[in-house]
């Protein structure tokens, strides 16, 4: 993957992360939806509901409708959660691919009281789906497939996410960051492990005993 430094890059990066999230959600079977996830307050189904809601909300924001609380409401995934999730992912990918995106301000009430520039908003969405693709894959016991160039682009965005008490608030997207040695990661996934730690996740997460 070659990045060019153009505004289209962040849209492409986001697309890669979202499509990877679709791939891993598609791996879930009927007995998997009550599995615990690294998002400790959510089962797999609840996590995927949140992910679908964010897709619909960001798609609405790209149309100038993000201030409407209804745009961010969790959808009922029905009897086909993976299919409903694919529909939500398509909605946001189509919205981000629409002409004129960089000039549009996004209303993101969960993140900012003021409109957010479009490409920064897409960056927020991108880092969310790097994390959530890993969340779903890990809950299912699968590897996440995100190319190293994508992870290198995600890392500075993760590092720019405010840390501290704001992450302890109800509904916070990420938990407080975990300590990590940036120089000597022992595994072969250093960039991903660092991103996860910065966002309050441990790459060594395993389901609670008895779950």
Secondary structure, DSSP 4 states (H G I P E B T S, - for coil): ----SSTHHHHHHHHHHHHHHHHHHHT--GGGTT-B-SSTT-BHHHHHHHHHHHHHHHHHHHTT-TT-GGGGSPPP-TT-HHHHHHHHHHHHHHHHTSTTGGG-EE--TTT-SS-EEHHHHHHHHHHHHHHHHHHHHHHTT------HHHHHHHHHHHHHS--SGGGGSTT-SSPPPPP--SS---SS-HHHHHHHHHTT--TT--PPTT-
